[in-house]
Amino acid sequence: MASHDSLLKRIELFVRRTFTQRWLGKPPRELVAEPHNVLKLGPNAKILFLRQDRIGDVLVTTPLMRLLRRKFPHAQIDMLLSNNNFAVRGGVAHNISSFWRYTKKVGDTFRLIKSIRTEKYDVIIDLMDNTSATSSYFIQWMKPRFSVGIVKENAAIYTHCVPLLDRSRVHIVERIAQLLLPFGINPKMEDLSLEYRFAENELLKAQEQLGAKSKKLRLGIHLAGSTKNRFWGEENYRKFFSFLKKDFPQIEPLIFIPPGYEVVAQNISEENGVATAPAAKSFHEFAAMLHQCDLIFTPDTSTVHLAAAWKKPCLVMYNDYSPHLLRWTPYNSPFKALYTADSSIAVIAVDQVMGTLSELLCENDMDDSKNTDNRVFKTGI
């Protein structure tokens, strides 16, 4: 195992060094800044998306998938995912013909590239708005007729580039949607709402798993994000549930447990008398149960994008806040956000969360508590 890991590391260093020398810093071959059908693909074109990063990255790409499928209803539109985000395929499969899986294993990667090359794709679309050596080498080795990407350090690898919009002012959904320009689609004229779908039987199963609501509103609480810094803390949750019971009697809280937080969730659940959702066998099953909630409270960005796909009001906590980078907030969907420049969201005060939750409920006509005018919360960070 050690020698295998060492081999992988040497290959990775070689790839990155070669990539840096050959591609970085060179200008794009052709820049497409306005909607123009420069590729002139036929109705049965073969298109491949590269999205080998995280679940949230796939979700913010769903408008682009939908609009390209509408433009090419008979095309073969495939997608390359990785072990990190392969679980999300169930909710986006209606716009994708088939999926490839990148495992990062040497033998698997060579076989993957060989198989993809035999497909002879007309165009590969790199959905990354950060420079990716992996995407660059996939494009080089897979040899499509055309390749499309966003202008960045590896722009020379693409046959056609689109502008990189200001990351401090333009939402990631709109930045990614620029990749529609070479297909003659103007993203400014399109609905860029996110989507994540289920079959009817999947939703019925989720309803059976959770049972009927005991109160008017079900609040889905995703307990933590992908890092420990995105866990709010047991004491904060204890205070939160105490306030929630007293000030929002119309709300039934339901805890969703991310991997690694089973013991913590049990402690919080038992101490505060709050139910937990059944353990999901897959991301898709988790999403179907989350869909049964009326509003969502989360520090996890993939959950944020699910809420946006279903237009469910969402309360989000963000750490490491920087005004120089626009956060991946729920796109075109009702939300309230709490930001902290601290590395941990645990510093966000409970009264700030309660005040922001009250605002979210009022703005979406969900606050029917009789004592609304008597509640006083300190809001803002």
Buried (B, 14 or more C-beta within 10 A) or exposed (E): EEEEEEEBEEEEEEBEEEBEEEBBEEEBEEBBEEBEEBBEBEEEBBBBBBBBBBBBBBBBBBBBBBBBBEBBEEBBBBBBBBEBBBBBBBBBBEBBBEBBBBEEEEEEBEEBBEEBEEBEBBBBBBBBBEBBBBBBBBBBBBEBBBBBBBBBBBBBBBBBBBBBBEBEEBBBBBBBBBBBBBBBBEBEEBEBBBBBBBEEEBBEBBBEBBEEEEEEBBBBBBBBBBEEBBBBBBEBBBBBBEBBBEBBBBBBBBBBBBEEBEEBBEBBBEEBEBBBBBEBEEBBBBBBBBBBBBBBBBBBBBBBBBBBBBEBBBBBBBBBBEEEEBBBBBBBBBBBBBBBEBEBBBBBBBBBBBBBBBBBBEEBEBBEBEEEEEBEBEBEB
